[in-house]
Amino acid sequence: MKWKPKKLAVCLLVPLIVGGVAAALSMSGMKAFDALEKPALTPPGWVFPVVWTALYLMMGLASYLVSESGAPADAVSAALTVYACQLCVNFFWSMLFFHFELYLFSFFWLVALWFMVLATFAIFRKLDKTAGLLILPYLLWVTFAGYLNLGVYLLNR
């Protein structure tokens, strides 16, 4: 495969921008979050932006690999549509959880996101095995986020 640097840059920037905007819009809820009781295994705050940045970069690279996979255009389009939808759901979770403090609703939103990430993994894997593998850490992190989200709800209701 011949790399297309401009297309790769766009693919990497899209999830980074989505995540950055979601984080910026959710900042108002960070003080309230800091005061909450958190479940065991909650990592220090600096871990979250580091992990999310890595995950967004992996998502972007995976979307690039799918777009350049040579698969039929309708299959690529379907895969990227599923990817875009899960990215939108991901965007709104931050605001639901941090800004609106809807912890239980956010948990169920995250469960929906988990299934969408699973679908993204499956469809990406069919088109490009490496792309699928790049989505796996995201699926694992969303699983862990579900534990943290539910824990925050249960400990602070």
ROKERO-660786 format. One record per residue (C-alpha): residue number from 1; residue in three letters; x negated, y, z negated. Coordinates in steps of 0.05 Angstrom, whole numbers, always signed. Example, Ala and Ser with C-alpha at 12.3 -4.5 7.8 and 13.67 -1.06 7.14 Angstrom:
1, ALA, -246, -90, -156
2, SER, -273, -21, -143
REM end
This chain:
1, MET, +0, +0, +0
2, LYS, -25, +69, +18
3, TRP, -15, +118, -39
4, LYS, +23, +182, -26
5, PRO, -2, +232, -78
6, LYS, +54, +284, -70
7, LYS, +109, +231, -76
8, LEU, +73, +199, -135
9, ALA, +68, +268, -169
10, VAL, +143, +279, -160
11, CYS, +159, +209, -187
12, LEU, +115, +222, -248
13, LEU, +141, +292, -260
14, VAL, +216, +276, -257
15, PRO, +219, +234, -321
16, LEU, +168, +279, -356
17, ILE, +212, +340, -342
18, VAL, +275, +304, -363
19, GLY, +243, +283, -428
20, GLY, +211, +351, -440
21, VAL, +277, +388, -429
22, ALA, +314, +339, -474
23, ALA, +261, +348, -529
24, ALA, +264, +424, -523
25, LEU, +340, +424, -528
26, SER, +337, +378, -588
27, MET, +286, +417, -628
28, SER, +339, +453, -668
29, GLY, +356, +388, -703
30, MET, +285, +369, -724
31, LYS, +287, +403, -792
32, ALA, +350, +365, -810
33, PHE, +319, +300, -785
34, ASP, +256, +311, -826
35, ALA, +299, +315, -889
36, LEU, +334, +249, -875
37, GLU, +319, +183, -908
38, LYS, +287, +138, -855
39, PRO, +281, +62, -849
40, ALA, +218, +23, -863
41, LEU, +171, +20, -803
42, THR, +187, +91, -783
43, PRO, +123, +116, -751
44, PRO, +94, +185, -765
45, GLY, +124, +241, -724
46, TRP, +65, +250, -678
47, VAL, +75, +180, -650
48, PHE, +141, +196, -616
49, PRO, +117, +248, -565
50, VAL, +55, +205, -549
51, VAL, +96, +142, -538
52, TRP, +151, +178, -498
53, THR, +99, +212, -454
54, ALA, +68, +144, -438
55, LEU, +136, +113, -426
56, TYR, +158, +169, -380
57, LEU, +93, +162, -340
58, MET, +104, +87, -334
59, MET, +176, +98, -312
60, GLY, +153, +148, -260
61, LEU, +100, +101, -233
62, ALA, +151, +44, -231
63, SER, +200, +87, -191
64, TYR, +144, +104, -143
65, LEU, +126, +31, -134
66, VAL, +198, +14, -120
67, SER, +206, +71, -71
68, GLU, +144, +46, -34
69, SER, +159, -29, -41
70, GLY, +179, -39, +31
71, ALA, +245, -69, +8
72, PRO, +308, -53, +48
73, ALA, +330, +20, +40
74, ASP, +397, +1, +9
75, ALA, +362, -41, -45
76, VAL, +313, +15, -60
77, SER, +369, +65, -63
78, ALA, +410, +21, -110
79, ALA, +349, +11, -155
80, LEU, +333, +85, -158
81, THR, +406, +101, -173
82, VAL, +406, +54, -233
83, TYR, +340, +86, -255
84, ALA, +368, +156, -248
85, CYS, +431, +138, -287
86, GLN, +391, +109, -345
87, LEU, +347, +171, -345
88, CYS, +410, +214, -352
89, VAL, +435, +172, -410
90, ASN, +366, +176, -441
91, PHE, +368, +253, -434
92, PHE, +433, +259, -474
93, TRP, +414, +212, -530
94, SER, +364, +263, -559
95, MET, +417, +317, -563
96, LEU, +470, +270, -592
97, PHE, +422, +246, -646
98, PHE, +379, +307, -664
99, HIS, +422, +367, -645
100, PHE, +492, +342, -660
101, GLU, +471, +292, -714
102, LEU, +520, +240, -689
103, TYR, +479, +182, -715
104, LEU, +530, +126, -707
105, PHE, +554, +150, -639
106, SER, +481, +158, -619
107, PHE, +468, +85, -638
108, PHE, +523, +61, -591
109, TRP, +498, +108, -537
110, LEU, +429, +77, -547
111, VAL, +459, +7, -539
112, ALA, +488, +29, -472
113, LEU, +420, +57, -454
114, TRP, +388, -10, -473
115, PHE, +433, -46, -424
116, MET, +418, +5, -370
117, VAL, +343, -2, -382
118, LEU, +351, -78, -378
119, ALA, +387, -70, -311
120, THR, +331, -23, -287
121, PHE, +279, -75, -308
122, ALA, +316, -130, -271
123, ILE, +328, -92, -207
124, PHE, +258, -62, -206
125, ARG, +226, -130, -218
126, LYS, +262, -159, -158
127, LEU, +233, -106, -113
128, ASP, +164, -99, -144
129, LYS, +138, -143, -201
130, THR, +91, -89, -227
131, ALA, +147, -39, -229
132, GLY, +188, -86, -271
133, LEU, +131, -97, -319
134, LEU, +122, -22, -326
135, ILE, +194, -18, -351
136, LEU, +185, -71, -405
137, PRO, +151, -26, -457
138, TYR, +209, +23, -449
139, LEU, +258, -33, -463
140, LEU, +219, -53, -525
141, TRP, +215, +19, -549
142, VAL, +290, +30, -539
143, THR, +301, -34, -580
144, PHE, +257, -5, -635
145, ALA, +293, +62, -629
146, GLY, +359, +26, -639
147, TYR, +332, -2, -705
148, LEU, +309, +67, -726
149, ASN, +375, +100, -704
150, LEU, +419, +50, -741
151, GLY, +373, +54, -802
152, VAL, +380, +130, -804
153, TYR, +456, +123, -800
154, LEU, +460, +70, -854
155, LEU, +413, +106, -902
156, ASN, +445, +174, -895
157, ARG, +520, +164, -889
REM end
